[in-house]
Amino acid sequence: MTQAARLEARLLTASELELVAQTRPPEIERQSDDELKAAARRLREARDRAKGIAARQRREIRGKAAPHGARAAKDNFGTVGKGQALRDALDRVEAEQRRRAAAALK
């Protein structure tokens, strides 16, 4: 298991990890266009949620917002890492969609 895969396994939930795994070759090439669209939508939603949580945590760390939970956030490295992992997966899906669109034009 690569270091990036270990980090993703630690940061992502089981469903997110499964979704990200589907964006890696050769699995991504086996998916239909509709499946890719659905994966992109789910990845965007998860990424946007992680970005929102990271922003809230940043405000808590700076003391600009009240704690969302029982304790104020001390750091948001995990949430930022989760957002980046989801962004990378979304980039792979979008690249595959562009590749397929270019191949359809030829």
MDAnalysis code that builds the backbone (N, CA, C; Angstrom):
import MDAnalysis as mda
import numpy as np

u = mda.Universe.empty(318, n_residues=106, atom_resindex=np.repeat(np.arange(106), 3), trajectory=True)
u.add_TopologyAttr("name", ["N", "CA", "C"] * 106)
u.add_TopologyAttr("resid", np.arange(1, 107))
u.add_TopologyAttr("resname", ["MET", "THR", "GLN", "ALA", "ALA", "ARG", "LEU", "GLU", "ALA", "ARG", "LEU", "LEU", "THR", "ALA", "SER", "GLU", "LEU", "GLU", "LEU", "VAL", "ALA", "GLN", "THR", "ARG", "PRO", "PRO", "GLU", "ILE", "GLU", "ARG", "GLN", "SER", "ASP", "ASP", "GLU", "LEU", "LYS", "ALA", "ALA", "ALA", "ARG", "ARG", "LEU", "ARG", "GLU", "ALA", "ARG", "ASP", "ARG", "ALA", "LYS", "GLY", "ILE", "ALA", "ALA", "ARG", "GLN", "ARG", "ARG", "GLU", "ILE", "ARG", "GLY", "LYS", "ALA", "ALA", "PRO", "HIS", "GLY", "ALA", "ARG", "ALA", "ALA", "LYS", "ASP", "ASN", "PHE", "GLY", "THR", "VAL", "GLY", "LYS", "GLY", "GLN", "ALA", "LEU", "ARG", "ASP", "ALA", "LEU", "ASP", "ARG", "VAL", "GLU", "ALA", "GLU", "GLN", "ARG", "ARG", "ARG", "ALA", "ALA", "ALA", "ALA", "LEU", "LYS"])
u.atoms.positions = np.array([
    [0.852, -1.174, 0.000],
    [0.000, 0.000, 0.000],
    [0.899, 1.239, 0.000],
    [0.629, 2.139, -0.904],
    [1.440, 3.346, -0.992],
    [1.126, 4.278, 0.171],
    [1.998, 5.246, 0.361],
    [1.805, 6.196, 1.452],
    [0.529, 7.017, 1.234],
    [0.270, 7.394, 0.003],
    [-0.943, 8.157, -0.297],
    [-2.188, 7.324, -0.002],
    [-2.153, 6.048, -0.338],
    [-3.298, 5.178, -0.082],
    [-3.516, 4.991, 1.422],
    [-2.443, 4.873, 2.177],
    [-2.567, 4.750, 3.635],
    [-3.169, 6.020, 4.229],
    [-2.730, 7.169, 3.731],
    [-3.261, 8.439, 4.216],
    [-4.746, 8.561, 3.890],
    [-5.126, 8.197, 2.678],
    [-6.533, 8.249, 2.286],
    [-7.362, 7.302, 3.147],
    [-6.842, 6.113, 3.426],
    [-7.565, 5.146, 4.253],
    [-7.799, 5.708, 5.654],
    [-6.875, 6.510, 6.137],
    [-7.008, 7.090, 7.470],
    [-7.979, 8.272, 7.469],
    [-7.996, 9.047, 6.403],
    [-8.790, 10.280, 6.367],
    [-10.233, 10.084, 5.935],
    [-10.480, 9.145, 5.041],
    [-11.790, 9.021, 4.417],
    [-12.662, 7.984, 5.118],
    [-13.975, 8.182, 5.021],
    [-14.911, 7.182, 5.519],
    [-14.921, 6.007, 4.547],
    [-15.552, 4.921, 4.933],
    [-15.584, 3.725, 4.085],
    [-16.247, 4.017, 2.739],
    [-17.355, 4.742, 2.749],
    [-18.037, 5.034, 1.484],
    [-17.205, 5.975, 0.613],
    [-16.551, 6.953, 1.239],
    [-15.686, 7.862, 0.475],
    [-14.483, 7.112, -0.090],
    [-13.935, 6.204, 0.702],
    [-12.786, 5.426, 0.251],
    [-13.160, 4.545, -0.941],
    [-14.344, 3.961, -0.888],
    [-14.822, 3.149, -2.005],
    [-15.005, 4.003, -3.255],
    [-15.557, 5.191, -3.078],
    [-15.768, 6.107, -4.198],
    [-14.432, 6.528, -4.813],
    [-13.458, 6.835, -3.978],
    [-12.137, 7.243, -4.470],
    [-11.450, 6.076, -5.176],
    [-11.627, 4.864, -4.664],
    [-11.010, 3.688, -5.288],
    [-11.546, 3.472, -6.704],
    [-12.800, 3.840, -6.938],
    [-13.391, 3.686, -8.265],
    [-12.823, 4.677, -9.274],
    [-12.075, 5.670, -8.808],
    [-11.530, 6.677, -9.720],
    [-10.111, 6.348, -10.151],
    [-9.586, 5.222, -9.711],
    [-8.232, 4.838, -10.078],
    [-8.278, 3.836, -11.235],
    [-7.274, 3.918, -12.120],
    [-7.216, 2.929, -13.202],
    [-6.973, 1.544, -12.602],
    [-7.447, 0.491, -13.149],
    [-8.270, 0.365, -14.360],
    [-9.765, 0.487, -14.076],
    [-10.141, 0.634, -12.815],
    [-11.558, 0.681, -12.434],
    [-12.304, 1.827, -13.126],
    [-11.681, 2.971, -13.251],
    [-12.356, 4.134, -13.842],
    [-12.683, 3.895, -15.315],
    [-11.849, 3.112, -15.989],
    [-12.067, 2.844, -17.412],
    [-13.241, 1.898, -17.630],
    [-13.603, 1.125, -16.617],
    [-14.709, 0.167, -16.722],
    [-16.069, 0.823, -16.505],
    [-16.096, 2.022, -15.978],
    [-17.359, 2.676, -15.646],
    [-17.997, 3.312, -16.878],
    [-19.317, 3.314, -16.872],
    [-20.049, 3.950, -17.969],
    [-20.019, 5.470, -17.770],
    [-20.465, 6.184, -18.785],
    [-20.518, 7.647, -18.701],
    [-21.453, 8.106, -17.588],
    [-22.582, 7.430, -17.442],
    [-23.535, 7.794, -16.381],
    [-22.939, 7.543, -15.005],
    [-22.208, 6.449, -14.856],
    [-21.559, 6.162, -13.573],
    [-20.506, 7.214, -13.250],
    [-19.778, 7.667, -14.268],
    [-18.782, 8.714, -14.053],
    [-19.444, 10.025, -13.636],
    [-20.565, 10.356, -14.253],
    [-21.282, 11.577, -13.881],
    [-21.765, 11.505, -12.436],
    [-22.287, 10.347, -12.049],
    [-22.770, 10.168, -10.679],
    [-21.601, 10.239, -9.686],
    [-20.473, 9.641, -10.053],
    [-19.298, 9.690, -9.176],
    [-18.806, 11.126, -9.026],
    [-18.796, 11.874, -10.113],
    [-18.348, 13.268, -10.054],
    [-19.265, 14.084, -9.155],
    [-20.563, 13.863, -9.251],
    [-21.514, 14.583, -8.411],
    [-21.298, 14.250, -6.937],
    [-21.147, 12.966, -6.625],
    [-20.929, 12.558, -5.232],
    [-19.602, 13.087, -4.700],
    [-18.576, 13.085, -5.539],
    [-17.274, 13.611, -5.114],
    [-17.348, 15.112, -4.854],
    [-18.065, 15.841, -5.708],
    [-18.218, 17.286, -5.491],
    [-18.935, 17.574, -4.177],
    [-19.993, 16.816, -3.918],
    [-20.737, 17.013, -2.671],
    [-19.850, 16.738, -1.456],
    [-19.104, 15.648, -1.495],
    [-18.236, 15.295, -0.367],
    [-17.107, 16.313, -0.213],
    [-16.543, 16.753, -1.339],
    [-15.473, 17.749, -1.282],
    [-15.980, 19.074, -0.724],
    [-17.153, 19.500, -1.185],
    [-17.727, 20.757, -0.697],
    [-18.025, 20.677, 0.797],
    [-18.501, 19.531, 1.243],
    [-18.777, 19.356, 2.675],
    [-17.471, 19.440, 3.465],
    [-16.421, 18.768, 2.995],
    [-15.125, 18.809, 3.689],
    [-14.566, 20.230, 3.695],
    [-14.715, 20.961, 2.587],
    [-14.238, 22.346, 2.541],
    [-14.988, 23.221, 3.528],
    [-16.294, 23.007, 3.643],
    [-17.096, 23.779, 4.584],
    [-16.706, 23.503, 6.025],
    [-16.478, 22.246, 6.336],
    [-16.055, 21.878, 7.692],
    [-14.680, 22.457, 7.991],
    [-13.773, 22.393, 7.021],
    [-12.425, 22.943, 7.221],
    [-12.481, 24.448, 7.458],
    [-13.342, 25.143, 6.749],
    [-13.472, 26.598, 6.934],
    [-14.007, 26.905, 8.336],
    [-15.003, 26.128, 8.767],
    [-15.546, 26.328, 10.106],
    [-14.484, 26.058, 11.162],
    [-13.708, 24.997, 10.961],
    [-12.644, 24.673, 11.910],
    [-11.575, 25.762, 11.952],
    [-11.257, 26.328, 10.785],
    [-10.286, 27.431, 10.752],
    [-10.769, 28.596, 11.594],
    [-12.060, 28.908, 11.465],
    [-12.627, 30.008, 12.255],
    [-12.604, 29.678, 13.746],
    [-12.864, 28.433, 14.098],
    [-12.804, 28.026, 15.508],
    [-11.383, 28.155, 16.048],
    [-10.412, 27.743, 15.259],
    [-9.015, 27.808, 15.678],
    [-8.605, 29.255, 15.923],
    [-9.046, 30.157, 15.062],
    [-8.704, 31.576, 15.210],
    [-9.516, 32.248, 16.305],
    [-10.545, 31.574, 16.813],
    [-11.371, 32.158, 17.866],
    [-12.482, 33.045, 17.335],
    [-12.763, 32.979, 16.050],
    [-13.790, 33.821, 15.433],
    [-15.180, 33.187, 15.493],
    [-15.244, 31.897, 15.790],
    [-16.527, 31.210, 15.824],
    [-16.601, 30.342, 17.067],
    [-17.809, 30.134, 17.532],
    [-18.026, 29.254, 18.682],
    [-17.787, 27.803, 18.250],
    [-17.361, 26.957, 19.164],
    [-17.144, 25.544, 18.816],
    [-18.424, 24.894, 18.311],
    [-18.293, 24.104, 17.296],
    [-19.449, 23.407, 16.726],
    [-19.824, 22.212, 17.594],
    [-18.817, 21.555, 18.157],
    [-19.045, 20.395, 19.005],
    [-18.802, 20.743, 20.463],
    [-18.473, 19.735, 21.228],
    [-18.222, 19.937, 22.650],
    [-16.928, 20.704, 22.896],
    [-15.966, 20.507, 21.999],
    [-14.677, 21.192, 22.120],
    [-14.375, 21.942, 20.825],
    [-13.624, 23.005, 20.956],
    [-13.209, 23.748, 19.761],
    [-12.163, 22.940, 18.999],
    [-12.128, 23.118, 17.700],
    [-11.140, 22.439, 16.874],
    [-9.748, 22.969, 17.205],
    [-8.788, 22.059, 17.271],
    [-7.401, 22.458, 17.548],
    [-6.589, 22.559, 16.255],
    [-6.940, 21.746, 15.279],
    [-6.337, 21.837, 13.949],
    [-7.323, 21.273, 12.940],
    [-7.045, 21.483, 11.692],
    [-7.934, 20.954, 10.657],
    [-7.152, 20.261, 9.546],
    [-5.994, 19.709, 9.884],
    [-5.165, 19.049, 8.879],
    [-5.873, 17.843, 8.273],
    [-6.585, 17.087, 9.090],
    [-7.300, 15.923, 8.575],
    [-8.400, 16.308, 7.611],
    [-9.144, 17.329, 7.943],
    [-10.242, 17.770, 7.087],
    [-9.713, 18.358, 5.784],
    [-8.632, 19.112, 5.882],
    [-8.018, 19.668, 4.673],
    [-7.478, 18.539, 3.799],
    [-6.863, 17.532, 4.417],
    [-6.359, 16.380, 3.675],
    [-7.473, 15.599, 3.004],
    [-8.596, 15.464, 3.694],
    [-9.754, 14.782, 3.124],
    [-10.246, 15.542, 1.897],
    [-10.350, 16.846, 2.006],
    [-10.778, 17.655, 0.868],
    [-9.837, 17.514, -0.318],
    [-8.549, 17.458, -0.047],
    [-7.564, 17.311, -1.132],
    [-7.667, 15.933, -1.782],
    [-7.851, 14.894, -0.980],
    [-7.992, 13.544, -1.529],
    [-9.232, 13.456, -2.422],
    [-10.307, 14.066, -1.985],
    [-11.531, 14.072, -2.790],
    [-11.351, 14.911, -4.049],
    [-10.614, 16.012, -3.946],
    [-10.335, 16.861, -5.114],
    [-9.500, 16.092, -6.140],
    [-8.500, 15.349, -5.670],
    [-7.670, 14.556, -6.576],
    [-8.510, 13.507, -7.312],
    [-9.415, 12.857, -6.588],
    [-10.287, 11.864, -7.202],
    [-11.204, 12.529, -8.233],
    [-11.727, 13.697, -7.893],
    [-12.582, 14.429, -8.829],
    [-11.789, 14.830, -10.073],
    [-10.546, 15.227, -9.904],
    [-9.696, 15.557, -11.052],
    [-9.519, 14.357, -11.975],
    [-9.351, 13.163, -11.392],
    [-9.215, 11.952, -12.209],
    [-10.492, 11.680, -12.996],
    [-11.642, 11.846, -12.364],
    [-12.919, 11.611, -13.046],
    [-13.094, 12.617, -14.179],
    [-12.811, 13.882, -13.913],
    [-12.964, 14.901, -14.953],
    [-11.998, 14.673, -16.109],
    [-10.788, 14.216, -15.816],
    [-9.822, 13.911, -16.881],
    [-10.319, 12.751, -17.736],
    [-10.902, 11.744, -17.111],
    [-11.448, 10.611, -17.862],
    [-12.628, 11.064, -18.719],
    [-13.466, 11.943, -18.196],
    [-14.590, 12.457, -18.989],
    [-14.087, 13.258, -20.187],
    [-13.051, 14.070, -19.981],
    [-12.475, 14.831, -21.106],
    [-11.855, 13.888, -22.135],
    [-11.190, 12.841, -21.661],
    [-10.570, 11.877, -22.574],
    [-11.633, 11.199, -23.428],
    [-12.723, 10.815, -22.805],
    [-13.808, 10.160, -23.552],
    [-14.473, 11.107, -24.542],
    [-14.646, 12.355, -24.140],
    [-15.248, 13.343, -25.048],
    [-14.343, 13.587, -26.254],
    [-13.042, 13.645, -26.032],
    [-12.100, 13.851, -27.135],
    [-12.087, 12.637, -28.053],
    [-12.183, 11.447, -27.481],
    [-12.197, 10.224, -28.302],
    [-13.488, 10.129, -29.116],
    [-14.572, 10.628, -28.597],
    [-15.846, 10.588, -29.321],
    [-15.836, 11.543, -30.504],
    [-15.064, 12.614, -30.429],
    [-14.981, 13.583, -31.530],
    [-14.145, 13.082, -32.701],
    [-13.275, 12.126, -32.427],
    [-12.386, 11.638, -33.507],
    [-13.074, 10.690, -34.414],
])
